[in-house]
Amino acid sequence: MLRITELKLPLDHADDALRPALVERLGIDDNELLEFSVFKRSYDARKKSGDMPFIYTLDFSVRDEAALLARLANDRHLGIAPDVSYKPLTVSAEQHPAQRPLVIGFGPCGIFAALILAQMGLKPIVLERGQEVRQRTKDTWGLWRKKVLDPESNVQFGEGGAGTFSDGKLYSQIKDPNHYGRKVLEEFVKAGAPEEILYVSKPHIGTFRLTGVVATMREEIKALGGEVRFQQRVSDVLIEDGQLVGVELESGEQVLSRHVILALGHSSRDTFRALHRRGVFMEAKPFSVGFRIEHPQSLIDRARLGKYAGHPKLGAADYKLVHHAKNGRSVYSFCMCPGGTVVAATSEPHRVVTNGMSQYSRNERNANSGIVVGITPDQDYPGGPLAGVELQERLESHAYVLGGSNYEAPGQLVGDFIAGKPSTTLGSVEPSYKPGIKLGDLAPSLPDFAIEAIREALPAFAKQIRGFDLHDAVLTGIETRTSSPLRITRGEDLQSLNVRGLFPAGEGAGYAGGILSAGVDGIRVAEGLARALMGEQAN
Ligand SMILES: Cc1cc2nc3c(=O)[nH]c(=O)nc-3n(C[C@H](O)[C@H](O)[C@H](O)COP(=O)(O)OP(=O)(O)OC[C@H]3O[C@@H](n4cnc5c(N)ncnc54)[C@H](O)[C@@H]3O)c2cc1C
């Protein structure tokens, strides 16, 4: 297979224009081209005032590869396509453990860990505290529509994990020499995600499609001999002489296994505490706090795409912003959701925390993102592994009170926030947060240094995105669950530093920061578990 990069076609090109363009670019007859596929498609938004073409990378094969390579030897955009396929690890039947491996949590990390274990023939048992995705969707809407929270079935907990009600962005900057990321995307497509996620530069799936995808993946795991049990909260771990021997469920039932993948997500605070009580090694790590900001999507499109704003092939525009504030803090945009909505994302009673989601179409009126400030244990929450969790809890409880103690969120207009005065009425931007926001002053909701840094950052961001400091843009508080506040540290063999057989993984353990990286970590840890089995057999 050969690869050609930098093949440019106008945004409006016809669906069947790629083949003739490739043939022309290569200078061959059409019948010499055997097959081709799109490896990547992107566009350069910096060209918004001139021509802004789609830029393609295509993989293809021709009748006479050697002749083509010889003729175009000086073409630096042409070469052999590197192999990006995932190479599965095989585990022989003799290496299967006496007890089935367990996977705790069925978010993207647990899903991919379980899928890979199942594909290896290891028949994992998944224990998930929340509900299966259909019931979970109803429960989640219960908070958004009726202010009724189910602490075990919500935006954070249940089949599909935290990313199920999300924009479903699938990009990450992790190093990936084993092409685990490609495997994640291919499995998502097999389970019903749009095929374009394999090649567009910033793929996303969107909430409605994600829910179907996770249910299909669950059935695939079961078809391979795995088991997926819902409403099974792991409340304790059983450890003998530094070796994990099983877990205990809230019901009191014990499930025995010497190989357990712990894919809890960042919101399982009760489980973090239980692990800490048992002495499982963990340490506090940095995370970020801030607000969600909402602008009209049309404002973002104009600023990012110029004359191409609203072009149907480009869809709603995104952005990524960073500002280094005078007080030494960094402020950045987080989890930007074009054409999306701000969502209530608490999993605990009497707390308020926000996040964002979009549908695949990304056609809601507003764009939103977290505007957050990085904080660290050394500077901001000294006091042990759970100090970050405690800080999150304090901030989220206070936000609940500021919002009126009924799951509405505290909010403020950007102009008022910058001027330091409370908001009393909404302007031209209608906030999307359900069940609603209570306007006022957001300054008391976060530490002073964070407020100061965000106040400075918003006008600075307007230099990159014209109108970002729009007076009527809305800030909704607060964003605290940007990543896990702790790390359940693991060694090179991917097992806990002090409990053999326990494989901490994904976002909750501090090893992932999004759907794709969590899926990738799930594969990595499933392979780590398989290697441990092989090692045990060899000894
Ligand atoms: C609203 C929202 C929007 C987001 N948007 C995006 C996005 O667009 N793109 C992106 O890349 N990321 C996004 N994220 C982040 C992304 O969802 C997470 O990074 C990712 O889901 C982490 O995967 P995980 O499997 O490690 O953990 P999680 O997805 O959190 O899954 C953990 C699972 O473990 C279960 N669990 C926890 N404790 C126990 C226990 N004791 N016993 C049994 N089960 C337990 C939970 O119920 C949960 O299902 C978003 C998150 C939210 C909340």
The ligand as a Tripos MOL2 file, in Angstrom:
@<TRIPOS>MOLECULE
LIG
   53    58     1     0     0
SMALL
NO_CHARGES

@<TRIPOS>ATOM
      1 C1        -20.5580   15.3970   30.2170 C.3       1 LIG1
      2 C2        -19.2000   14.8970   29.8200 C.ar      1 LIG1
      3 C3        -18.7350   15.1620   28.5400 C.ar      1 LIG1
      4 C4        -17.4870   14.6750   28.1180 C.ar      1 LIG1
      5 N1        -17.0870   14.8970   26.8350 N.ar      1 LIG1
      6 C5        -15.9860   14.2840   26.3600 C.ar      1 LIG1
      7 C6        -15.6470   14.3450   24.9880 C.ar      1 LIG1
      8 O1        -16.3400   14.9260   24.1710 O.2       1 LIG1
      9 N2        -14.5080   13.7230   24.5900 N.ar      1 LIG1
     10 C7        -13.7040   13.0580   25.4660 C.ar      1 LIG1
     11 O2        -12.6810   12.5070   25.0390 O.2       1 LIG1
     12 N3        -14.0140   12.9860   26.7730 N.ar      1 LIG1
     13 C8        -15.1340   13.5630   27.2380 C.ar      1 LIG1
     14 N4        -15.4580   13.4610   28.5560 N.ar      1 LIG1
     15 C9        -14.5210   12.7650   29.4510 C.3       1 LIG1
     16 C10       -14.6340   11.2550   29.2370 C.3       1 LIG1
     17 O3        -15.9560   10.8950   29.3380 O.3       1 LIG1
     18 C11       -13.7800   10.5200   30.2430 C.3       1 LIG1
     19 O4        -12.4530   10.9310   30.0910 O.3       1 LIG1
     20 C12       -13.8690    9.0130   30.0260 C.3       1 LIG1
     21 O5        -15.1940    8.5720   30.0770 O.3       1 LIG1
     22 C13       -13.0420    8.2760   31.0750 C.3       1 LIG1
     23 O6        -13.2070    6.9040   30.8810 O.3       1 LIG1
     24 P1        -13.0290    5.8500   32.0420 P.3       1 LIG1
     25 O7        -13.5170    4.5650   31.4960 O.co2     1 LIG1
     26 O8        -11.6490    5.9350   32.5580 O.co2     1 LIG1
     27 O9        -13.9840    6.3310   33.2140 O.3       1 LIG1
     28 P2        -15.5580    6.5740   33.2150 P.3       1 LIG1
     29 O10       -16.0430    6.8310   31.8580 O.co2     1 LIG1
     30 O11       -15.8250    7.5720   34.2530 O.co2     1 LIG1
     31 O12       -16.1720    5.1660   33.6440 O.3       1 LIG1
     32 C14       -16.0510    4.6630   34.9400 C.3       1 LIG1
     33 C15       -17.1680    3.6730   35.2040 C.3       1 LIG1
     34 O13       -16.9090    3.0040   36.4270 O.3       1 LIG1
     35 C16       -18.1080    2.8400   37.1380 C.3       1 LIG1
     36 N5        -17.7640    2.6920   38.5620 N.ar      1 LIG1
     37 C17       -17.2000    3.6430   39.3550 C.ar      1 LIG1
     38 N6        -16.9990    3.1450   40.5970 N.ar      1 LIG1
     39 C18       -17.4490    1.8730   40.5920 C.ar      1 LIG1
     40 C19       -17.5290    0.8550   41.5870 C.ar      1 LIG1
     41 N7        -17.1270    1.0640   42.8300 N.pl3     1 LIG1
     42 N8        -18.0770   -0.3390   41.2360 N.ar      1 LIG1
     43 C20       -18.5150   -0.5820   39.9520 C.ar      1 LIG1
     44 N9        -18.4710    0.3610   38.9810 N.ar      1 LIG1
     45 C21       -17.9300    1.5680   39.2970 C.ar      1 LIG1
     46 C22       -18.8930    4.0980   36.8270 C.3       1 LIG1
     47 O14       -20.2780    3.9140   37.0160 O.3       1 LIG1
     48 C23       -18.5190    4.3490   35.3720 C.3       1 LIG1
     49 O15       -19.4450    3.7670   34.4830 O.3       1 LIG1
     50 C24       -16.6770   13.9370   29.0180 C.ar      1 LIG1
     51 C25       -17.1380   13.6960   30.3220 C.ar      1 LIG1
     52 C26       -18.3940   14.1580   30.7190 C.ar      1 LIG1
     53 C27       -18.8690   13.8880   32.1150 C.3       1 LIG1
@<TRIPOS>BOND
     1     1     2 1
     2     2     3 ar
     3     2    52 ar
     4     3     4 ar
     5     4     5 ar
     6     4    50 ar
     7     5     6 ar
     8     6     7 ar
     9     6    13 1
    10     7     8 2
    11     7     9 ar
    12     9    10 ar
    13    10    11 2
    14    10    12 ar
    15    12    13 ar
    16    13    14 ar
    17    14    15 1
    18    14    50 ar
    19    15    16 1
    20    16    17 1
    21    16    18 1
    22    18    19 1
    23    18    20 1
    24    20    21 1
    25    20    22 1
    26    22    23 1
    27    23    24 1
    28    24    25 2
    29    24    26 1
    30    24    27 1
    31    27    28 1
    32    28    29 2
    33    28    30 1
    34    28    31 1
    35    31    32 1
    36    32    33 1
    37    33    34 1
    38    33    48 1
    39    34    35 1
    40    35    36 1
    41    35    46 1
    42    36    37 ar
    43    36    45 ar
    44    37    38 ar
    45    38    39 ar
    46    39    40 ar
    47    39    45 ar
    48    40    41 1
    49    40    42 ar
    50    42    43 ar
    51    43    44 ar
    52    44    45 ar
    53    46    47 1
    54    46    48 1
    55    48    49 1
    56    50    51 ar
    57    51    52 ar
    58    52    53 1
@<TRIPOS>SUBSTRUCTURE
     1 LIG1         1 GROUP 0 **** ****
